[in-house]
Amino acid sequence: MALSQIQEFYKNQTVFITGSTGLLGKLVLRKLLTTCEPKKIYLLIRQHKEKSPEERLEILLERADLRRDKSEFKRKIFVIEGDCGLPGLGISQDDRETLINETTCIIHIAAIIKFSEHLRLAAYVNVRAVQDLLHLAKQVRDLKAMVHVSTAYSNCNQKHLIEEQYYEPGMTATKLLKMLESTDDETITNTTPELLGSWPNTYTFTKAVAENVIKTEAQDMPVCIVRPAILMGAFQEPEPGWLDAIQGITAFLIGSYLGLIHCLLADTKPISLIPSDYTANIVLAAAYYAREKRSPPPIYNYTGFEKTQLTKTELYEYGKLSAKVYPSAHVINVCLVIFTTNKYYLKFLRFWLHFVPAYIVDLVCLCLRKKRRFVKMYQKIHKMCDELEPFSANSWKFETTNCDKLWKALKEKDRELFPFNMEKLEWGSFFESCVVYARIHLLKDPMHTLPQAQRKRKFIALLYYCLAFALVSVLWHLF
């Protein structure tokens, strides 16, 4: 069977990927191995805790659902030990020479995505690593394409509209890195709010600075930037709803699904959610079109089409429906979330809906000589929600002209093999698949517990509303 244009592009290529152990990296790797025919794939993997890069590769292959043909795939995969937090990516000279001589395509996904990360580490991984990778790319003998994965919120300090263009960062990479090298951690921590300016956190700030590095240092190179919005589970591959970790928006959704989270500072305007497998597809498609050098390097805002975006209220309703149809046996309260834009009302809701029940449960645990954990758990939940606040309480419109052109430029076969157009995505079934997958694989709650979970959900709902009615009645008579 004849190969598609994108398949033909990747055939016999040697691809160097950073960030392959993350959600998007796993899916990009999987798509390359299952749909394309690359010659080799080099993965930059650092030692993590007590696990060697080779051990982490084994885990990666398991989690990326590549177990069936693991031996065949492993023949094409080679580990490059390194660390984006170190100068020169922490790569040895021998490995550097190998990459220079053999690499033909680079996909840079690695990033510090923790919003509250210390500015030094965030800048080293998100900014300096981009500089170092570009320096390496300029030495590569036969570079055909390079993709830098940024975020749709790198310029979230812009009001309302974020275009597919470069914006001026708070400071240049050179100035930022020079300042960090001559300043101690405590001083950096104290001055970070001033340095961030209108950016809400170190993640978005350093991503904005990194984009400027691409603009200034990647002229006349086959490079492009992909800015994905908020990643959800997979729509199709490796299976509907596939997800490998609980973090970010997923943590909030699962928290509300289990009845842990009942309030959030948020407006009811649209939110840009995208399937993770579709994001992997546009990354690979963008690399194919990056082979045509353009200056400045093109930017793709991958945020879905405006008419396909959900409002935050619709997001909640889909989640609420899924929680009703597929409750977990681990559920502890009703799925009820109140959105508010008033911070004082949020504090009121947190006190009554989160802390009062948490203190009561912890008091019972104390009496039973069991571990108290609910108050501490809610402190962590509130910290997570506070970090999401700049995105939940605000909304943006995104220009998607380049994304639209990229989709229209694909031949029919590539559209089938590398779909990323969300016009026909049905949100109800998508959320259902995400909830079912998370229930089984992330919460370790097999489907045979569903009847038990349904009974538990109904009992909790009855108890909750009876107590709420009793409380309202008491307050009514008192006041």
JOTA-V821867 format. One record per residue. N is the residue number from 0. RES is the residue in one letter. PSI is psi in whole degrees, 0 to 359 (999 if undefined). OMEGA is omega in whole degrees, 0 to 359 (none if undefined). NEAR is the number of other ideal C-beta (glycine too) atoms within 8 Angstrom. Layout:
[[N | RES | PSI | OMEGA | NEAR] [N | RES | PSI | OMEGA | NEAR]]
This chain:
[[0 | M | 136 | 182 | 2] [1 | A | 143 | 179 | 3] [2 | L | 152 | 174 | 8] [3 | S | 174 | 181 | 10] [4 | Q | 316 | 180 | 11] [5 | I | 320 | 176 | 14] [6 | Q | 318 | 179 | 13] [7 | E | 322 | 179 | 8] [8 | F | 317 | 184 | 11] [9 | Y | 350 | 181 | 14] [10 | K | 126 | 179 | 10] [11 | N | 16 | 175 | 5] [12 | Q | 156 | 173 | 11] [13 | T | 113 | 188 | 12] [14 | V | 133 | 176 | 15] [15 | F | 120 | 183 | 13] [16 | I | 132 | 169 | 15] [17 | T | 152 | 179 | 14] [18 | G | 25 | 184 | 13] [19 | S | 345 | 180 | 14] [20 | T | 355 | 177 | 9] [21 | G | 177 | 183 | 9] [22 | L | 304 | 182 | 10] [23 | L | 321 | 180 | 15] [24 | G | 319 | 178 | 14] [25 | K | 317 | 183 | 14] [26 | L | 325 | 176 | 15] [27 | V | 314 | 178 | 15] [28 | L | 314 | 182 | 16] [29 | R | 317 | 181 | 14] [30 | K | 320 | 178 | 15] [31 | L | 317 | 184 | 13] [32 | L | 324 | 186 | 13] [33 | T | 337 | 185 | 7] [34 | T | 332 | 182 | 8] [35 | C | 178 | 181 | 11] [36 | E | 64 | 179 | 7] [37 | P | 155 | 178 | 14] [38 | K | 310 | 179 | 6] [39 | K | 156 | 172 | 10] [40 | I | 119 | 176 | 14] [41 | Y | 129 | 181 | 15] [42 | L | 125 | 174 | 13] [43 | L | 114 | 182 | 15] [44 | I | 132 | 179 | 13] [45 | R | 161 | 173 | 11] [46 | Q | 135 | 182 | 9] [47 | H | 117 | 184 | 5] [48 | K | 242 | 182 | 4] [49 | E | 7 | 182 | 2] [50 | K | 129 | 178 | 8] [51 | S | 163 | 176 | 6] [52 | P | 322 | 180 | 10] [53 | E | 320 | 177 | 7] [54 | E | 322 | 179 | 8] [55 | R | 330 | 176 | 13] [56 | L | 317 | 179 | 12] [57 | E | 317 | 179 | 8] [58 | I | 319 | 179 | 10] [59 | L | 313 | 181 | 14] [60 | L | 325 | 178 | 12] [61 | E | 312 | 185 | 8] [62 | R | 334 | 179 | 8] [63 | A | 9 | 178 | 12] [64 | D | 44 | 179 | 8] [65 | L | 23 | 185 | 13] [66 | R | 323 | 187 | 6] [67 | R | 313 | 182 | 4] [68 | D | 35 | 187 | 7] [69 | K | 317 | 182 | 9] [70 | S | 321 | 179 | 6] [71 | E | 316 | 181 | 6] [72 | F | 322 | 184 | 11] [73 | K | 336 | 178 | 8] [74 | R | 338 | 181 | 6] [75 | K | 348 | 186 | 9] [76 | I | 133 | 179 | 11] [77 | F | 132 | 182 | 7] [78 | V | 131 | 170 | 10] [79 | I | 111 | 180 | 13] [80 | E | 128 | 181 | 11] [81 | G | 182 | 183 | 12] [82 | D | 121 | 181 | 8] [83 | C | 346 | 177 | 13] [84 | G | 354 | 181 | 9] [85 | L | 155 | 177 | 9] [86 | P | 142 | 180 | 6] [87 | G | 22 | 181 | 7] [88 | L | 11 | 179 | 14] [89 | G | 23 | 184 | 11] [90 | I | 138 | 178 | 12] [91 | S | 162 | 181 | 6] [92 | Q | 321 | 179 | 5] [93 | D | 315 | 179 | 6] [94 | D | 325 | 178 | 11] [95 | R | 316 | 179 | 11] [96 | E | 321 | 178 | 8] [97 | T | 314 | 181 | 10] [98 | L | 319 | 180 | 14] [99 | I | 320 | 184 | 11] [100 | N | 332 | 189 | 7] [101 | E | 329 | 186 | 9] [102 | T | 140 | 174 | 13] [103 | T | 343 | 181 | 11] [104 | C | 136 | 181 | 14] [105 | I | 131 | 175 | 14] [106 | I | 111 | 185 | 15] [107 | H | 107 | 182 | 13] [108 | I | 336 | 186 | 14] [109 | A | 137 | 180 | 11] [110 | A | 155 | 168 | 10] [111 | I | 114 | 184 | 11] [112 | I | 0 | 177 | 7] [113 | K | 120 | 186 | 7] [114 | F | 327 | 185 | 9] [115 | S | 15 | 182 | 6] [116 | E | 146 | 177 | 10] [117 | H | 140 | 186 | 9] [118 | L | 325 | 182 | 14] [119 | R | 306 | 182 | 9] [120 | L | 319 | 179 | 10] [121 | A | 318 | 181 | 15] [122 | A | 321 | 180 | 15] [123 | Y | 316 | 183 | 13] [124 | V | 317 | 187 | 14] [125 | N | 341 | 183 | 14] [126 | V | 300 | 184 | 15] [127 | R | 322 | 179 | 11] [128 | A | 326 | 178 | 15] [129 | V | 317 | 176 | 14] [130 | Q | 312 | 182 | 12] [131 | D | 323 | 180 | 11] [132 | L | 321 | 176 | 12] [133 | L | 321 | 177 | 13] [134 | H | 319 | 177 | 8] [135 | L | 316 | 182 | 13] [136 | A | 325 | 180 | 13] [137 | K | 339 | 179 | 7] [138 | Q | 344 | 180 | 7] [139 | V | 131 | 189 | 12] [140 | R | 331 | 184 | 6] [141 | D | 58 | 181 | 5] [142 | L | 121 | 180 | 13] [143 | K | 329 | 181 | 9] [144 | A | 151 | 174 | 14] [145 | M | 133 | 177 | 16] [146 | V | 129 | 173 | 15] [147 | H | 120 | 179 | 13] [148 | V | 115 | 179 | 13] [149 | S | 221 | 176 | 10] [150 | T | 148 | 179 | 10] [151 | A | 343 | 184 | 13] [152 | Y | 16 | 178 | 10] [153 | S | 333 | 179 | 12] [154 | N | 44 | 182 | 10] [155 | C | 355 | 173 | 13] [156 | N | 349 | 174 | 9] [157 | Q | 140 | 182 | 9] [158 | K | 124 | 168 | 3] [159 | H | 304 | 186 | 5] [160 | L | 128 | 175 | 9] [161 | I | 115 | 184 | 11] [162 | E | 168 | 177 | 6] [163 | E | 67 | 182 | 12] [164 | Q | 171 | 178 | 6] [165 | Y | 137 | 176 | 8] [166 | Y | 154 | 179 | 8] [167 | E | 129 | 179 | 4] [168 | P | 175 | 178 | 10] [169 | G | 326 | 175 | 10] [170 | M | 164 | 180 | 7] [171 | T | 160 | 179 | 8] [172 | A | 319 | 181 | 13] [173 | T | 314 | 181 | 6] [174 | K | 318 | 181 | 8] [175 | L | 311 | 183 | 13] [176 | L | 324 | 178 | 12] [177 | K | 319 | 179 | 8] [178 | M | 318 | 181 | 8] [179 | L | 323 | 182 | 12] [180 | E | 336 | 184 | 6] [181 | S | 11 | 184 | 5] [182 | T | 141 | 180 | 8] [183 | D | 164 | 185 | 5] [184 | D | 319 | 183 | 7] [185 | E | 317 | 179 | 6] [186 | T | 319 | 178 | 8] [187 | I | 316 | 179 | 13] [188 | T | 317 | 183 | 9] [189 | N | 329 | 183 | 6] [190 | T | 357 | 182 | 9] [191 | T | 313 | 179 | 10] [192 | P | 321 | 179 | 5] [193 | E | 320 | 180 | 6] [194 | L | 323 | 181 | 11] [195 | L | 327 | 180 | 12] [196 | G | 241 | 183 | 8] [197 | S | 3 | 175 | 5] [198 | W | 140 | 186 | 11] [199 | P | 340 | 183 | 8] [200 | N | 171 | 183 | 11] [201 | T | 333 | 180 | 15] [202 | Y | 304 | 182 | 15] [203 | T | 324 | 180 | 15] [204 | F | 310 | 182 | 16] [205 | T | 330 | 176 | 15] [206 | K | 324 | 177 | 14] [207 | A | 318 | 178 | 15] [208 | V | 320 | 180 | 17] [209 | A | 322 | 178 | 15] [210 | E | 323 | 178 | 17] [211 | N | 328 | 175 | 13] [212 | V | 316 | 178 | 14] [213 | I | 315 | 182 | 15] [214 | K | 316 | 187 | 10] [215 | T | 333 | 187 | 7] [216 | E | 357 | 182 | 8] [217 | A | 26 | 177 | 13] [218 | Q | 140 | 178 | 7] [219 | D | 31 | 173 | 4] [220 | M | 153 | 179 | 12] [221 | P | 70 | 188 | 10] [222 | V | 149 | 172 | 13] [223 | C | 165 | 178 | 15] [224 | I | 132 | 172 | 14] [225 | V | 125 | 179 | 14] [226 | R | 92 | 178 | 14] [227 | P | 152 | 176 | 13] [228 | A | 221 | 185 | 14] [229 | I | 119 | 183 | 10] [230 | L | 131 | 173 | 11] [231 | M | 194 | 176 | 12] [232 | G | 178 | 180 | 15] [233 | A | 146 | 177 | 14] [234 | F | 321 | 183 | 11] [235 | Q | 313 | 189 | 8] [236 | E | 142 | 359 | 11] [237 | P | 342 | 172 | 8] [238 | E | 156 | 182 | 9] [239 | P | 130 | 177 | 11] [240 | G | 357 | 185 | 13] [241 | W | 134 | 179 | 13] [242 | L | 146 | 185 | 15] [243 | D | 356 | 182 | 7] [244 | A | 159 | 175 | 7] [245 | I | 109 | 180 | 7] [246 | Q | 160 | 177 | 6] [247 | G | 226 | 182 | 9] [248 | I | 329 | 179 | 9] [249 | T | 322 | 179 | 13] [250 | A | 319 | 178 | 10] [251 | F | 315 | 182 | 13] [252 | L | 319 | 179 | 9] [253 | I | 324 | 177 | 12] [254 | G | 319 | 178 | 10] [255 | S | 325 | 178 | 15] [256 | Y | 322 | 180 | 14] [257 | L | 355 | 180 | 12] [258 | G | 23 | 179 | 12] [259 | L | 322 | 185 | 10] [260 | I | 126 | 184 | 11] [261 | H | 359 | 179 | 12] [262 | C | 151 | 181 | 12] [263 | L | 140 | 173 | 13] [264 | L | 106 | 185 | 11] [265 | A | 148 | 170 | 10] [266 | D | 183 | 181 | 10] [267 | T | 20 | 182 | 7] [268 | K | 174 | 183 | 7] [269 | P | 152 | 176 | 9] [270 | I | 140 | 185 | 13] [271 | S | 102 | 177 | 12] [272 | L | 140 | 182 | 11] [273 | I | 143 | 176 | 15] [274 | P | 138 | 184 | 14] [275 | S | 326 | 180 | 15] [276 | D | 326 | 175 | 14] [277 | Y | 325 | 178 | 12] [278 | T | 318 | 176 | 16] [279 | A | 322 | 180 | 13] [280 | N | 317 | 181 | 12] [281 | I | 330 | 176 | 16] [282 | V | 314 | 181 | 15] [283 | L | 323 | 178 | 16] [284 | A | 321 | 180 | 14] [285 | A | 324 | 178 | 13] [286 | A | 320 | 179 | 15] [287 | Y | 317 | 181 | 12] [288 | Y | 347 | 177 | 11] [289 | A | 347 | 181 | 14] [290 | R | 337 | 175 | 10] [291 | E | 107 | 186 | 6] [292 | K | 130 | 177 | 7] [293 | R | 148 | 183 | 6] [294 | S | 125 | 356 | 6] [295 | P | 163 | 180 | 9] [296 | P | 136 | 183 | 13] [297 | P | 154 | 179 | 11] [298 | I | 137 | 177 | 12] [299 | Y | 110 | 173 | 14] [300 | N | 104 | 179 | 14] [301 | Y | 93 | 185 | 15] [302 | T | 7 | 186 | 12] [303 | G | 168 | 178 | 11] [304 | F | 148 | 183 | 8] [305 | E | 321 | 183 | 9] [306 | K | 347 | 179 | 4] [307 | T | 357 | 183 | 8] [308 | Q | 146 | 176 | 12] [309 | L | 149 | 166 | 10] [310 | T | 162 | 180 | 10] [311 | K | 330 | 176 | 14] [312 | T | 317 | 178 | 8] [313 | E | 321 | 177 | 9] [314 | L | 314 | 179 | 11] [315 | Y | 318 | 182 | 11] [316 | E | 320 | 177 | 8] [317 | Y | 317 | 179 | 12] [318 | G | 320 | 180 | 14] [319 | K | 318 | 179 | 11] [320 | L | 317 | 180 | 10] [321 | S | 323 | 179 | 13] [322 | A | 331 | 179 | 14] [323 | K | 320 | 183 | 8] [324 | V | 321 | 183 | 7] [325 | Y | 61 | 180 | 10] [326 | P | 158 | 178 | 12] [327 | S | 150 | 175 | 11] [328 | A | 347 | 179 | 9] [329 | H | 2 | 183 | 7] [330 | V | 141 | 181 | 14] [331 | I | 349 | 180 | 7] [332 | N | 176 | 179 | 12] [333 | V | 153 | 175 | 9] [334 | C | 97 | 182 | 11] [335 | L | 116 | 182 | 8] [336 | V | 130 | 177 | 11] [337 | I | 123 | 175 | 9] [338 | F | 135 | 176 | 13] [339 | T | 151 | 175 | 11] [340 | T | 5 | 181 | 7] [341 | N | 115 | 184 | 6] [342 | K | 328 | 179 | 6] [343 | Y | 320 | 177 | 6] [344 | Y | 324 | 177 | 8] [345 | L | 316 | 178 | 12] [346 | K | 320 | 178 | 8] [347 | F | 314 | 180 | 8] [348 | L | 319 | 180 | 13] [349 | R | 320 | 181 | 12] [350 | F | 310 | 186 | 9] [351 | W | 323 | 185 | 8] [352 | L | 338 | 182 | 10] [353 | H | 301 | 190 | 15] [354 | F | 320 | 179 | 10] [355 | V | 309 | 176 | 9] [356 | P | 324 | 182 | 10] [357 | A | 317 | 179 | 12] [358 | Y | 323 | 179 | 10] [359 | I | 313 | 180 | 8] [360 | V | 318 | 179 | 9] [361 | D | 327 | 177 | 12] [362 | L | 318 | 177 | 8] [363 | V | 318 | 178 | 8] [364 | C | 322 | 179 | 12] [365 | L | 317 | 179 | 9] [366 | C | 326 | 180 | 6] [367 | L | 4 | 181 | 6] [368 | R | 39 | 175 | 4] [369 | K | 164 | 183 | 6] [370 | K | 130 | 176 | 4] [371 | R | 127 | 184 | 9] [372 | R | 348 | 188 | 8] [373 | F | 322 | 179 | 12] [374 | V | 314 | 178 | 11] [375 | K | 322 | 179 | 8] [376 | M | 317 | 180 | 10] [377 | Y | 331 | 174 | 12] [378 | Q | 320 | 177 | 8] [379 | K | 319 | 179 | 8] [380 | I | 317 | 180 | 12] [381 | H | 324 | 176 | 10] [382 | K | 317 | 178 | 8] [383 | M | 315 | 180 | 10] [384 | C | 324 | 177 | 13] [385 | D | 324 | 178 | 7] [386 | E | 330 | 178 | 9] [387 | L | 344 | 188 | 12] [388 | E | 315 | 180 | 9] [389 | P | 336 | 182 | 9] [390 | F | 326 | 180 | 10] [391 | S | 330 | 183 | 13] [392 | A | 2 | 180 | 9] [393 | N | 161 | 177 | 8] [394 | S | 149 | 179 | 7] [395 | W | 156 | 167 | 12] [396 | K | 143 | 183 | 8] [397 | F | 133 | 171 | 12] [398 | E | 136 | 181 | 10] [399 | T | 27 | 183 | 12] [400 | T | 312 | 182 | 7] [401 | N | 322 | 177 | 11] [402 | C | 317 | 180 | 13] [403 | D | 317 | 179 | 8] [404 | K | 321 | 180 | 8] [405 | L | 316 | 180 | 13] [406 | W | 316 | 181 | 10] [407 | K | 333 | 181 | 6] [408 | A | 342 | 181 | 6] [409 | L | 140 | 173 | 12] [410 | K | 163 | 185 | 7] [411 | E | 320 | 182 | 6] [412 | K | 320 | 178 | 8] [413 | D | 327 | 176 | 13] [414 | R | 327 | 178 | 11] [415 | E | 321 | 183 | 6] [416 | L | 326 | 184 | 10] [417 | F | 59 | 184 | 13] [418 | P | 138 | 171 | 9] [419 | F | 3 | 176 | 12] [420 | N | 126 | 187 | 7] [421 | M | 11 | 183 | 11] [422 | E | 325 | 184 | 6] [423 | K | 9 | 180 | 5] [424 | L | 128 | 180 | 9] [425 | E | 109 | 189 | 6] [426 | W | 324 | 182 | 9] [427 | G | 309 | 180 | 8] [428 | S | 328 | 178 | 7] [429 | F | 313 | 179 | 15] [430 | F | 322 | 178 | 12] [431 | E | 315 | 180 | 11] [432 | S | 323 | 179 | 12] [433 | C | 317 | 181 | 14] [434 | V | 315 | 181 | 14] [435 | V | 316 | 180 | 11] [436 | Y | 314 | 181 | 15] [437 | A | 320 | 179 | 16] [438 | R | 312 | 185 | 12] [439 | I | 313 | 192 | 11] [440 | H | 328 | 181 | 8] [441 | L | 321 | 178 | 11] [442 | L | 357 | 179 | 11] [443 | K | 48 | 184 | 6] [444 | D | 91 | 185 | 10] [445 | P | 157 | 186 | 6] [446 | M | 341 | 180 | 7] [447 | H | 348 | 177 | 4] [448 | T | 1 | 185 | 9] [449 | L | 313 | 178 | 9] [450 | P | 318 | 178 | 6] [451 | Q | 318 | 180 | 8] [452 | A | 323 | 178 | 13] [453 | Q | 317 | 179 | 9] [454 | R | 318 | 180 | 8] [455 | K | 318 | 180 | 11] [456 | R | 316 | 181 | 13] [457 | K | 320 | 179 | 8] [458 | F | 315 | 180 | 8] [459 | I | 319 | 180 | 13] [460 | A | 316 | 179 | 9] [461 | L | 314 | 180 | 8] [462 | L | 317 | 182 | 8] [463 | Y | 311 | 184 | 10] [464 | Y | 331 | 174 | 9] [465 | C | 315 | 178 | 8] [466 | L | 320 | 179 | 8] [467 | A | 318 | 179 | 8] [468 | F | 318 | 180 | 8] [469 | A | 318 | 180 | 8] [470 | L | 315 | 179 | 8] [471 | V | 320 | 180 | 8] [472 | S | 317 | 179 | 8] [473 | V | 313 | 180 | 8] [474 | L | 323 | 180 | 8] [475 | W | 316 | 181 | 7] [476 | H | 331 | 179 | 6] [477 | L | 323 | 186 | 5] [478 | F | 999 | none | 4]]
